[in-house]
Amino acid sequence: MDGSRRNDIRPGQRVQIILKQDQASNKLTEGVVQDILTNSATHPHGIKVRLVSGQVGRVKHIIDTGA
């Protein structure tokens, strides 16, 4: 599942994000969502989130539902 829809993302989910500095290389960073930073319902490049680690990036893949 991709991360372009805000309704698909919840705090506590494990996701893969792309950090701003990694956009050229497409290197993904995995972590757990702490906060959702994008206010709009969708975003073509992925919803921006803050991970528990403090890293901020756009969600590219949702690993699990966090249920």
N, CA, C and O of each residue as an XYZ file, in Angstrom:
268
protein
N       0.855     -1.180      0.000
C       0.000      0.000      0.000
C       0.897      1.238      0.000
O       1.840      1.339      0.785
N       0.588      2.164     -0.884
C       1.394      3.378     -0.933
C       0.893      4.384      0.110
O      -0.135      4.170      0.752
N       1.626      5.462      0.262
C       1.318      6.419      1.315
C       0.746      7.723      0.822
O       1.001      8.773      1.412
N      -0.033      7.680     -0.263
C      -0.538      8.935     -0.826
C      -1.879      9.376     -0.238
O      -2.315     10.499     -0.491
N      -2.545      8.513      0.545
C      -3.835      8.865      1.153
C      -3.697      8.978      2.674
O      -3.256      8.039      3.336
N      -4.073     10.124      3.213
C      -3.937     10.395      4.649
C      -4.743      9.406      5.501
O      -4.303      9.013      6.581
N      -5.934      9.004      5.007
C      -6.787      8.088      5.771
C      -6.171      6.705      5.966
O      -6.600      5.963      6.850
N      -5.177      6.345      5.159
C      -4.527      5.033      5.269
C      -3.437      5.004      6.338
O      -2.934      3.934      6.679
N      -3.070      6.168      6.866
C      -1.910      6.271      7.760
C      -2.359      6.642      9.161
O      -3.165      7.553      9.347
N      -1.829      5.927     10.146
C      -2.159      6.161     11.557
C      -0.866      6.142     12.395
O       0.080      5.430     12.059
N      -0.832      6.920     13.475
C       0.306      6.812     14.394
C       0.425      5.369     14.894
O      -0.576      4.709     15.171
N       1.655      4.898     15.002
C       1.911      3.533     15.449
C       2.154      2.556     14.313
O       2.605      1.436     14.551
N       1.865      2.958     13.086
C       2.108      2.084     11.941
C       3.585      2.069     11.579
O       4.291      3.063     11.749
N       4.042      0.922     11.077
C       5.401      0.819     10.541
C       5.326      1.160      9.055
O       4.539      0.576      8.311
N       6.159      2.118      8.636
C       6.140      2.600      7.256
C       7.569      2.744      6.734
O       8.535      2.713      7.496
N       7.675      2.902      5.426
C       8.932      3.287      4.795
C       8.734      4.683      4.234
O       7.771      4.940      3.512
N       9.653      5.585      4.570
C       9.570      6.966      4.096
C      10.811      7.298      3.279
O      11.831      6.613      3.347
N      10.691      8.365      2.509
C      11.860      8.898      1.821
C      12.163     10.259      2.440
O      11.306     11.142      2.477
N      13.377     10.413      2.919
C      13.813     11.667      3.527
C      14.170     12.662      2.418
O      14.530     12.261      1.311
N      14.070     13.945      2.717
C      14.362     15.001      1.735
C      15.741     14.792      1.100
O      15.879     14.888     -0.120
N      16.749     14.511      1.910
C      18.110     14.365      1.387
C      18.301     13.074      0.590
O      19.313     12.919     -0.095
N      17.346     12.148      0.670
C      17.452     10.879     -0.054
C      16.585     10.834     -1.310
O      16.496      9.788     -1.954
N      15.945     11.946     -1.671
C      15.044     11.940     -2.823
C      15.763     11.590     -4.121
O      15.185     10.913     -4.971
N      16.988     12.026     -4.293
C      17.726     11.742     -5.527
C      18.080     10.263     -5.646
O      18.076      9.713     -6.748
N      18.383      9.617     -4.528
C      18.807      8.209     -4.549
C      17.653      7.235     -4.301
O      17.819      6.026     -4.467
N      16.493      7.748     -3.908
C      15.325      6.911     -3.581
C      15.585      5.941     -2.425
O      14.941      4.896     -2.337
N      16.527      6.284     -1.541
C      16.805      5.449     -0.370
C      15.649      5.580      0.624
O      15.252      6.690      0.980
N      15.111      4.435      1.071
C      13.979      4.438      1.995
C      14.452      4.233      3.424
O      15.444      3.547      3.668
N      13.734      4.835      4.364
C      13.996      4.708      5.791
C      12.753      4.120      6.440
O      11.644      4.609      6.224
N      12.937      3.067      7.237
C      11.798      2.419      7.878
C      11.672      2.900      9.322
O      12.670      3.136     10.002
N      10.422      3.039      9.775
C      10.188      3.452     11.148
C       8.714      3.448     11.484
O       7.876      3.035     10.682
N       8.407      3.923     12.698
C       7.038      3.943     13.204
C       6.542      5.386     13.230
O       7.235      6.282     13.711
N       5.330      5.600     12.704
C       4.742      6.942     12.611
C       4.438      7.490     14.009
O       3.790      6.830     14.821
N       4.914      8.698     14.268
C       4.561      9.404     15.505
C       3.480     10.441     15.219
O       2.460     10.484     15.906
N       3.706     11.292     14.186
C       2.768     12.359     13.830
C       2.570     12.395     12.324
O       3.483     12.087     11.557
N       1.360     12.776     11.909
C       1.065     13.021     10.499
C       1.136     14.527     10.295
O       0.433     15.280     10.969
N       1.981     14.971      9.368
C       2.236     16.395      9.185
C       1.458     17.005      8.023
O       1.221     18.213      8.012
N       1.058     16.193      7.045
C       0.288     16.694      5.906
C      -1.172     16.837      6.304
O      -1.757     15.904      6.854
N      -1.769     17.995      6.034
C      -3.173     18.226      6.384
C      -4.144     17.813      5.290
O      -5.293     17.487      5.585
N      -3.709     17.819      4.030
C      -4.614     17.478      2.932
C      -4.897     15.970      2.915
O      -4.128     15.177      3.459
N      -6.004     15.592      2.286
C      -6.442     14.190      2.255
C      -5.507     13.310      1.440
O      -5.333     12.132      1.751
N      -4.901     13.877      0.391
C      -3.976     13.114     -0.450
C      -2.790     13.988     -0.824
O      -2.852     15.216     -0.751
N      -1.719     13.335     -1.222
C      -0.557     14.046     -1.751
C       0.119     13.115     -2.745
O       0.385     11.959     -2.414
N       0.407     13.591     -3.964
C       0.948     12.702     -4.994
C       2.322     12.114     -4.669
O       2.675     11.057     -5.192
N       3.097     12.778     -3.819
C       4.435     12.279     -3.472
C       4.455     11.547     -2.141
O       5.517     11.104     -1.703
N       3.314     11.410     -1.493
C       3.240     10.725     -0.207
C       2.933     11.695      0.915
O       3.324     12.862      0.872
N       2.232     11.200      1.916
C       1.879     11.998      3.092
C       3.127     12.197      3.950
O       3.864     11.247      4.213
N       3.358     13.429      4.381
C       4.537     13.724      5.209
C       4.252     13.347      6.656
O       3.214     13.707      7.211
N       5.192     12.613      7.263
C       5.045     12.153      8.650
C       6.345     12.378      9.416
O       7.414     12.553      8.831
N       6.219     12.368     10.743
C       7.379     12.349     11.634
C       7.412     10.968     12.276
O       6.410     10.505     12.820
N       8.555     10.320     12.211
C       8.717      9.016     12.840
C       9.049      9.181     14.318
O       9.422     10.269     14.759
N       8.914      8.106     15.074
C       9.268      8.112     16.499
C      10.728      8.535     16.668
O      11.085      9.140     17.679
N      11.570      8.219     15.685
C      12.997      8.572     15.732
C      13.232     10.068     15.524
O      14.339     10.558     15.744
N      12.180     10.806     15.096
C      12.311     12.230     14.846
C      12.537     12.571     13.381
O      12.490     13.743     13.008
N      12.778     11.574     12.551
C      12.990     11.810     11.127
C      11.674     12.184     10.450
O      10.614     11.669     10.807
N      11.752     13.089      9.468
C      10.570     13.561      8.751
C      10.737     13.224      7.270
O      11.785     13.479      6.676
N       9.690     12.651      6.690
C       9.735     12.336      5.271
C       8.357     11.964      4.761
O       7.377     11.995      5.505
N       8.291     11.610      3.486
C       7.024     11.247      2.850
C       6.888      9.737      2.772
O       7.828      9.034      2.401
N       5.698      9.244      3.131
C       5.443      7.798      3.159
C       5.421      7.255      1.737
O       4.700      7.757      0.875
N       6.226      6.220      1.510
C       6.245      5.532      0.218
C       5.551      4.175      0.313
O       4.903      3.750     -0.643
N       5.678      3.487      1.454
C       5.041      2.175      1.639
C       4.571      2.045      3.086
O       5.252      2.475      4.017
N       3.397      1.446      3.254
C       2.902      1.115      4.598
C       3.224     -0.357      4.819
O       2.753     -1.221      4.079
N       4.029     -0.638      5.839
C       4.476     -2.011      6.113
C       3.402     -2.799      6.840
O       3.085     -3.922      6.446
N       2.835     -2.225      7.902
C       1.722     -2.887      8.611
C       0.710     -1.860      9.065
O       0.966     -0.656      9.036
N      -0.439     -2.349      9.482
C      -1.547     -1.456      9.814
C      -1.444     -0.890     11.227
O      -2.174      0.042     11.561
N      -0.568     -1.421     12.054
C      -0.412     -0.919     13.416
C      -1.583     -1.280     14.325
O      -1.759     -0.687     15.390
N      -2.373     -2.248     13.901
C      -3.583     -2.628     14.664
C      -3.246     -3.439     15.888
O      -4.143     -3.835     16.633
